[in-house]
C-alpha cells in the first residue's frame, strides 16, 4: 500500500481586525461577530467559517 499525503487544509482565517469591543447590540465593533461566535471560532469547520464571512457578517455590517 502506497501512502499518499493529503495536501494541507486551507483553513479559513478569522475575520478579526483587532478592534475587539462588544457593542451594546452584542456584536463586535470590528468584525461583527457575537461573543459566542468569537469564542467558538476555532471549533467551527471551514464551511461554517466561510458562510459567516461570506454571508452573515456582511449582512450584519450592512444593517448598522
N, C-alpha and C positions, 0 to 999 in steps of 0.2 A: 504494500500500500504506500503510495507516494503522498507525502504531506505537502499541501499547498496552503501557504499562509494567506489569511484574509487581509485585504487592504484595511488600513485603519479607518474607523468610522469617522465621519465628518460631523462632529458634534456641533450643535447649534450653540453659538456663544450667547452669553447673557446680554440683554438689551440695556443693562445698567450704563449710565453715562456719568456716574459719580455725583449726581445731585440727589442724595439719599435723604429725603424728608417726606414723611407721610402727610398729606394734606387732610383737611377736615372731612373730605369725602372718602378717605381711606385708601386713596391711590398715591403712589409715589410721584412726587413733583417732577422727577427726571424721566422715569421710564413707564409710568402709568400702570405699573403692576400693583396688585394688592399685597398686603403683608404675607398672606398665605402663599401667593404665587412666588414671591421673593424667597420665602423660606423653603418652598418645595421645589424650586427650580432645578436643583441638582438631581432630584429624583424623577423628574419628568423625562419621558422618552423624547427623541428628537422630533417626532411628528407633532407632539403636543407643544413643544417649544416653538416650532416653526409656525404652527397655527396661531399661537399667541402673537408672535412677531408680525406675521403677515396680515392677520385679520382683527384680532381682539384689541391689541394695543393701539393701532392706528385709529380704530373706531372710537376708542376712549379719548384719544388726543383730539380728535375732530369735535367731540362733544363739549370740550371745555371752553 
